[in-house]
Amino acid sequence: VTGVDLSRLAIERCERLYPASDRLQWGVEDVRSMSFRDGSFDLVVDKGTLDSLTTDEGVRAYNSACDALAEMTRVLAPGGMLVCISLLQPCVLRPILSFFLRGGDR
């Protein structure tokens, strides 16, 4: 299991509460540009990340969400699964639908 967050403070807290082991690791990563190799994970879980990137209806928020989706799907292994836990407000749903209806292209 690999947990990532943009906030170093959040990761440090996770490391204190749940120390890293051979089965658990933590890292500071920007979901829009991650350091993992293509196909690194069988499962990617987004819990609220797209919600936080799309705080408005603007082009910048839309592009950030599409960048994040591109990275999340890039790090998925063939046949892998992306699980998105979201409030699915229109500003979140729009980039998700657009991204996947276009076959993963922005």
N, C-alpha and C positions, 0 to 999 in steps of 0.2 A: 504494500500500500504506500502510495506517495501522496502526500498532502502539500499543496502549494498555495501561496497567497502573495499578493504584491507587498503587503505590509511585513517588514522585518519584525516589528513588535508582535504581531499576531503569530508569526512562526515561532518566535522565541517563547511565547506563552504556551503554544502547543508542545514545544520540546520539553518545557518544564512539566506540563501535565502528563504527557505521553512520550517518554523518552524514546529516541530512535533506537531501532534494533535491526536485526537482519530481515525482519518482515515489515518494518515501518520506517519511512524516512520523510523528512520535511525539507522544503526548499522555498526560497524567495524567488518567485517567477511572475512575469507579466503574462497573463493568459493570451495576450495578443501577439506575443513573440517569445515562445518558450524554447529552452535549450535542449529539449529532449529530441532524440532521433525519430524520424518517421516510423510509425507503427510500433511505438514503444509500449502501448497499453491496450489491454483487452476491453477495458471499461474506463470511461471518463464520466465523472459526475460533476455537474455544475449546480451548485446550490446558491442561487442568488447572484452569481457573478454577472450574468447578462442583465439582471435587474439593476445592478449598480452601475453598469456601463451605459445604460440607456435611461438616464434620469430625465430626458426630455425627448422631443420629437425631432431634434435637429439632425443635420447631415453628419456632423461629427460623431454623435451618439450612434447613429445607424452604422457608420463605417467602423466604429470601435466594436460593435456587436458582430458585424460580419468578419472582422479580423479575428476576433475571439473564436467564432465558430470555425473559421478556416484552420486555426491552430489546433482546436480541440479535435477536429476530424483528421488533421494531418498526423497527430500522435496516436491515433487509433490504429490498431492492427487490422488487417483485412478480416471482416466479419465481426469487428468489435462493436460495442454499443455506447452511444452517448445518451446519458440520462440528464435531463435538464429540469431542475426543480425551480419553478418561477411563479410569480404572481400572474404572469402572462398578460400584462397590460398591453394595449395596442403598440406602444413604443418598443416593447420587447418582442411581441408576436410578429410584427412586420418584418424585421430583419431575419428572424428564424424562418418564416415562410419563404421569403424572397431567396435566402441562401439555399435552402434545400430544393425549392422548385426549380432553381437554376442549375441544379446538379452540383452544388458546392462551390459555385463561382460567385464572386462579388458582383 
